[in-house]
Amino acid sequence: MTFISPWFLGGLCVLFVLYYTLPKRAQWPLLLLASLGFYALAGWAALATMLVTVAVSYGIAMHMGKLKAAQKAYVAQHRNSMTRDERKGYNAAQKRRQRSWLIAGLVFNFSLLAAVKIGEALARTEIIPNMIFFVGISYYMFRICGYLIDVFWGKVEVQRNPLKLALFTIFFPYAMMGPISRYNNVSEALLGEKRMDWEWFGRGLQRMIWGFFKIMIVGFRLRIAVEYLAYTPGEYSGMFSFFAMLVWGAALYADFSGAIDISIGIAMCLGIRLEENFISPFRARDIFDYWRRWHITMGTWFRDYVFYPLSVAKFMQKWPTRLKIHLATAVTWFTTGIWHGVAWNFIVWGLANGVVIMISQELKPAYAKFNERFSFTKTKAYTCFAVLRTFLLLTLIRSFDIYMDVPLTFRHFASFITRPQFGAFFRYFGENDIWFGLTPLEWLVAALAISVMIAVPWFRREARGDEPKRRPPAIFWALLVLAIFIFGVYGLGFDMQDFFYMQF
Amino acid sequence: MEKLLELLNELYPDVDFATYDARRDGALIQSLEMVELITEIEQRFDVEFPPSVMGDPEHFHSAAAIWALIERLEDE
């Protein structure tokens, strides 16, 4: 089941009514039931795997919590009789014990994730037929492993109720595609009692409408064109391929950020604020900026739980700082690639990001000098150039998703020079009535919708945490709903795998 | 604190850390720079930074916040 199904929307209405009419203490159990139901529709095996993960993680977190409490009590009791070095030694020994439990938990969870990912990779090559689709597994694994690490670090209190931990793990709005929420950010709102706030509820609905608009008018529509171009890759090279890459950027952004808008919107209607996952990524000035704007919760997850711990790891303590940074960057981006799937295209995509980041980092002093030397770098035009450069660079990197085949993607890059097909590309539009599977009118609708996406600044402000000065009038939302009904692409919306980011 | 300000001014010569506050002036220390900063602090002060604090902006928004963290870590 996806967000775009009459069953889902009907169920959601029933949930909203029950949520605000039943006693408030029933709110979180109701959300858990709804989430389990939602997840069970993805398959019983997937549900069972998720429950095993929660059970094991719960046991380990509880045990780490007990060890921590005992450590704290011991230190408090012997505060005066221990020297600073003795206390440090004791704390270090206790930390080692807790770390071994943490590692056991992480190894268990990530082995399970690896087994599923490898299974999926083999299923793609048809070595294993009928592989079960473990929807959202990467997302819930990262949420629960983040929780385990936070418990170990002492950043969060241990959750003593396993059912509450289960709700945090698979709260249905973020179960399938994120955001990858952190326990300390959402647990209070998720598990607390909420009163109906009509203003907040209305804003949640608006956010959902915005998401549906992006997905159904732009995302699904443009995916048709991308698939059309990608399925006959030999023919559509050069300029065609570049066009496919541009369209894919718009399609993926609309599809993924739209789904996140719906997740955040549903949670807002339930009185819960989730983390933002996108803040105008195409306005990024460099790749660092881009990754602070695109799939933010994944980026910060890898930064906090992989990059930082690795970069200050003891075995690298004596290494030069730049070497540490580069190694940690390479490992982080390699694992980010693998997180998306055990396939070369994802691994190369991750490493490509890592390499560009490393080169950009090395060039930073040169850029700083350049910017200081030439005053035109402070002009708006230069900012536009930087934004365009970043956009094109990330468009190329993102294209590993389109063809799902690394050598083929590189051949397409080469074709920009060896077989650019400029003339053929522009002639194509004159010679054909249907352009890459879509009529000219469909292209016009998509282009207009993209213009609306770019022109509407309210959500951008809201995502940044600013209070928008002026909110769109009711007529704007009515027009969006009308547009979704008239121009929405429904044909794709009823299949589990339709959202690109749902496969992870 | 003097020693910390000296270090911060070496790393960011253009910024006046006596008054800088990321909550008002915008984030300055990004993830890659964070590693540089932590490495330098660990070398110059007798502290070990747990990775758990590195992702928390509240420890790094100003020189005073960083100094408070160093003092806390020295005590641990």
Interface residues (C-beta under 8 A of the other chain):
Chain A: K88 N91 D150 W153 G154 K155 F288 R292 T300 R303 D304 F307 Y308 P309 S311 V312 Q317 T321 K324 I325 A328 T329 I357 Q361
Chain B: Q30 S31 L32 M34 V35 E36 I38 T39 E42 F49 P50 P51 S52 M54 G55 E76
